[in-house]
Amino acid sequence: MTPDRFFALLLALQTRRDPVTTTDLAAETGVSVRTVLRDLRWLQDAGFPVLVERGRWGGVTLLPGGALDTARLTPAERDQLALHGLDDRQRHQLGAAADGRRAREKVAARASGAAGPPLPLSAVVTTDSRPWFWSGAQGLEPSALVGDVRRGVRLRIRYRRAAESAPAWQLVDPYGLLAKAGRWYLVADRSGTPRLYSLERLTDWRPTAAPRRLRPGISLADAVAELTTGWETSADLRIHGLLAARHAERARRILGSRVTVHRPGEGPALSPSPGPDQVALTLSCRNLEEARQLLPFGADLLITDPPEARTRLRELAAEVVGQYDEADEADEGAGPS
């Protein structure tokens, strides 16, 4: 359990007099129900008086003597405890690292006493949400934008989309900021439709005098869930292929939830069928152009279906070969210097 989740779970229990369901706790802390159940068992083992009652009328209750002492926290420090999953670097980018550090230190002092001999979690657990080989964020710093976002007004932003060569101005209604996989995003509605705007491509902004106009009943967490779920589960195309078995873990690491590496005897029937040193895989894509994600596997991957994906990957490979042929011809034409 991370320090942020530890505090978030106890605070969620402390603020309720009636039993709360594990489903509600999962939604509030941003994890699965299974993870909540595992965290609750951890709290019980650590000595916190957490009562879990199963059944239709059951729920989770924090008994007297187990509450976190937040009386000594300032409003800014209490606000920091509500930010789940941010590491110190990301809090520093928001200009709030000191508040978050002081809040965790004050509450950890009370929590460690209630739990007995074990060391505070903050002393034995650390977090780092940056991707591997991350070179550092580029573009707008979140601390520059967060002030106008907190004012709750509409923003006019100058943003360059990935497929565009120049940025353009647009009017948005901001929900807030999202830190995901080492990058920052502005979460906002544009004409009533939720969007994610990478701060790396947001070049300028202007606050307006008009209050933001959000969809009724939609919070920042709701908008993020709507956007990320749609992004990760949308798949209009599935590409099937045979991959050298030694690259199976590498495929999972690079492609994540988009790829399924099938066990022997499972998955779609492929022709040809997997050899003794091959595995069948399926890549879920939104469009044919995403077949280029399979290029890093080179000759160790054979696409079997659909034919359009085979053709597109062949075209992409030919473009690479052609580029190097042209470079070699240019070097030969130049001759010795």
C-alpha angles and dihedrals in degrees: 000000000000120000092247092052091045091057094039093053095048092045090050090053094043094056094057128075095187125059114276125212122243088238091060091046090051091051093048096048096039098239137104125278089246090056091049091053091050091049091049091054089050091053091049091050089049091057103259112142097240115159117202116190118186128210138060095306096035132103144146123294132181106219122217114287096037102080122117115247105237096158092103094052123104118228090257091052092049088050089054092056088059091060104091125201101009118132124214092265092056092045087052089053088056090049091243105099094117094053092049094048094048092047093052092046094050095046094040090058090059094039095051091053092052093048095051126216101000116102118252113272090237088064096054105029129063133174134214117178095183117116118245114273090016111168097199134273119291130201128024120016113231091227089065093055104033094078094061091041090055090053088069096229133134115266132214105212132188105219136172115211119214093251095047129083096207133038122248133200120249136169117239140175107225125217094181144271130311125204108202130165094341095311134099126227136185110228110208145146118245112196088340095309120113117240140179115223116193111223087218088071099034103100102174143355141192125204115225129212092241121096116244117267108217127178109267114267095006117126129190090262091050093051092048092049091049093050100042095042092051091046096050099039101041108106120160092165134041120197118201126198151146119259131188104260093231089067097051095101091043089054091052091048095049100037100032117184092355092076131062117197105201124219118236110287093016132097129035122336107258131197113242094030120228116283124225092274097040138084130202117240138184124206117201112215139174093218142000094263090070088072085089087077087077095058094092089068093060116177091354089078129063118189110217101178147063103024091218090062091051089051094048094049090049089052092050092049090049090053090055092048091046092052092055093044089056091048091051092049091050091051092050092048092052091059125191116332 
